[in-house]
Amino acid sequence: MLQDFKAFIMRGNVIDMAVGIIIGIAFGLVVNSLVKDVIMPPIGLALGNVDFVNLFVVLKEGLIIPGPYASLADAQAAGAVTINYGAFINAVVNLLIIAAVVFFLIVRPIAKLQARKKAGEPAAPKTKECPYCITAIPIKASRCPNCTSELKTA
């Protein structure tokens, strides 16, 4: 059983998938930092000094410290129940950036390569030539309809 497991793990697909997941996680962390630290601060500044991380609605005040709370961290420390819609906005922006990067840097180039490869391939022939009467006949024909010669099948 251990040898079967070792053979499964050593297959190329499993290793490729593991590498892809690790790279994907690292890429997600980079994009998260890009959104949180680079993109959202200027957007928040343009919208009147809004800090998206601290956009929340208090559903129930905390038992330790009553509201109002200056930041999400203060509300969470007080034990308040909140809806953190600023974090949701950041997650949506993350998703849009990751989707755009995957589409423009992976999906489109691969589609273009496949289209070039397909365009370079000749179309499969639909007819063949009868060796006896030199007329075009369907590729699957075993007998020529014109001269009735029996054709050799490949």
C-alpha positions as CSV (number, residue, x, y, z in Angstrom):
1,M,0.0,0.0,0.0
2,L,2.9,2.4,0.7
3,Q,4.4,1.7,-2.7
4,D,1.1,2.5,-4.3
5,F,0.9,5.8,-2.4
6,K,4.5,6.6,-3.3
7,A,3.8,5.9,-7.0
8,F,0.7,8.1,-6.8
9,I,2.6,11.0,-5.2
10,M,5.5,10.7,-7.6
11,R,3.2,11.1,-10.7
12,G,3.8,14.3,-12.5
13,N,0.3,15.5,-12.2
14,V,0.3,15.5,-8.4
15,I,3.6,17.3,-8.2
16,D,2.5,19.9,-10.8
17,M,-0.7,20.4,-8.9
18,A,1.1,20.9,-5.6
19,V,3.5,23.4,-7.2
20,G,0.5,25.2,-8.7
21,I,-1.3,25.4,-5.4
22,I,1.8,26.8,-3.6
23,I,2.4,29.4,-6.3
24,G,-1.3,30.3,-6.2
25,I,-1.2,30.8,-2.5
26,A,1.9,33.0,-2.7
27,F,0.3,34.9,-5.6
28,G,-2.9,35.4,-3.6
29,L,-0.8,36.9,-0.7
30,V,0.9,39.3,-3.1
31,V,-2.4,40.4,-4.6
32,N,-3.9,40.8,-1.2
33,S,-1.1,43.1,-0.2
34,L,-1.4,45.0,-3.5
35,V,-5.1,45.6,-2.8
36,K,-4.8,46.4,0.9
37,D,-1.5,48.4,0.8
38,V,-1.4,50.0,-2.7
39,I,-4.8,50.2,-4.4
40,M,-7.3,50.8,-1.6
41,P,-5.5,53.7,0.2
42,P,-5.6,56.0,-2.8
43,I,-9.2,55.0,-3.5
44,G,-10.1,55.7,0.2
45,L,-8.3,59.0,0.0
46,A,-10.2,60.0,-3.1
47,L,-13.5,59.1,-1.4
48,G,-12.8,61.4,1.5
49,N,-10.2,59.6,3.7
50,V,-12.2,56.3,3.9
51,D,-10.3,53.4,5.4
52,F,-12.0,50.3,3.9
53,V,-10.7,48.0,6.6
54,N,-12.6,50.0,9.2
55,L,-15.9,50.0,7.4
56,F,-18.3,48.0,9.6
57,V,-21.8,48.0,11.1
58,V,-22.3,47.1,14.7
59,L,-25.1,44.5,15.1
60,K,-24.6,44.1,18.9
61,E,-22.4,46.2,21.2
62,G,-19.7,44.4,23.1
63,L,-20.2,43.3,26.7
64,I,-16.7,44.5,27.7
65,I,-16.8,48.0,26.3
66,P,-20.0,49.7,24.9
67,G,-19.8,51.5,21.6
68,P,-19.3,53.6,19.5
69,Y,-16.0,52.1,18.3
70,A,-13.3,54.0,16.4
71,S,-12.1,51.0,14.5
72,L,-12.9,47.5,13.7
73,A,-10.1,46.3,16.0
74,D,-11.7,48.2,18.9
75,A,-15.1,46.7,18.2
76,Q,-13.7,43.2,18.0
77,A,-11.6,43.7,21.2
78,A,-14.8,44.8,22.9
79,G,-16.6,41.7,21.8
80,A,-19.1,43.5,19.5
81,V,-20.8,41.6,16.7
82,T,-20.2,43.4,13.4
83,I,-20.7,43.1,9.7
84,N,-17.4,43.9,8.1
85,Y,-18.4,45.2,4.7
86,G,-15.0,47.0,4.2
87,A,-13.2,43.6,4.4
88,F,-15.7,42.3,1.9
89,I,-15.0,45.2,-0.5
90,N,-11.3,44.4,-0.2
91,A,-12.0,40.7,-1.0
92,V,-14.1,41.6,-4.1
93,V,-11.2,43.8,-5.4
94,N,-8.8,40.9,-4.7
95,L,-11.0,38.6,-6.7
96,L,-11.3,41.0,-9.6
97,I,-7.5,41.6,-9.8
98,I,-6.7,37.9,-9.6
99,A,-9.4,37.1,-12.2
100,A,-8.0,39.8,-14.5
101,V,-4.4,38.6,-14.1
102,V,-5.3,35.0,-14.7
103,F,-7.4,36.0,-17.8
104,F,-4.9,38.3,-19.4
105,L,-1.7,36.5,-18.4
106,I,-2.8,32.8,-18.7
107,V,-6.1,32.2,-20.4
108,R,-5.7,34.6,-23.4
109,P,-2.1,33.7,-24.3
110,I,-2.9,30.0,-24.1
111,A,-6.0,30.5,-26.3
112,K,-3.9,32.5,-28.8
113,L,-1.3,29.7,-28.9
114,Q,-3.9,27.1,-29.4
115,A,-5.6,29.1,-32.2
116,R,-2.2,29.5,-34.0
117,K,-1.5,25.8,-33.6
118,K,-4.9,24.9,-35.0
119,A,-4.6,27.3,-37.9
120,G,-1.2,25.8,-38.8
121,E,-2.7,22.2,-39.0
122,P,-4.1,21.2,-42.3
123,A,-7.8,20.1,-42.3
124,A,-8.3,16.3,-42.4
125,P,-9.1,15.2,-45.9
126,K,-12.7,14.2,-46.7
127,T,-12.0,12.6,-50.0
128,K,-9.4,10.4,-51.6
129,E,-8.5,9.7,-55.2
130,C,-9.4,6.4,-56.8
131,P,-6.1,4.9,-58.1
132,Y,-7.8,3.4,-61.1
133,C,-10.1,6.2,-62.5
134,I,-8.5,9.2,-60.7
135,T,-11.9,10.5,-59.4
136,A,-12.5,11.9,-55.9
137,I,-14.4,9.5,-53.7
138,P,-15.3,9.7,-49.9
139,I,-12.4,8.8,-47.6
140,K,-14.3,5.8,-46.1
141,A,-15.3,4.3,-49.4
142,S,-14.1,0.7,-50.0
143,R,-15.3,0.6,-53.7
144,C,-15.1,3.4,-56.3
145,P,-18.7,4.5,-57.3
146,N,-17.5,5.4,-60.8
147,C,-15.4,2.5,-61.9
148,T,-16.5,0.0,-59.3
149,S,-13.0,-1.0,-58.5
150,E,-12.3,-2.4,-55.1
151,L,-10.1,-0.2,-53.1
152,K,-7.5,-1.2,-50.6
153,T,-8.3,-0.1,-47.1
154,A,-5.4,1.4,-45.1
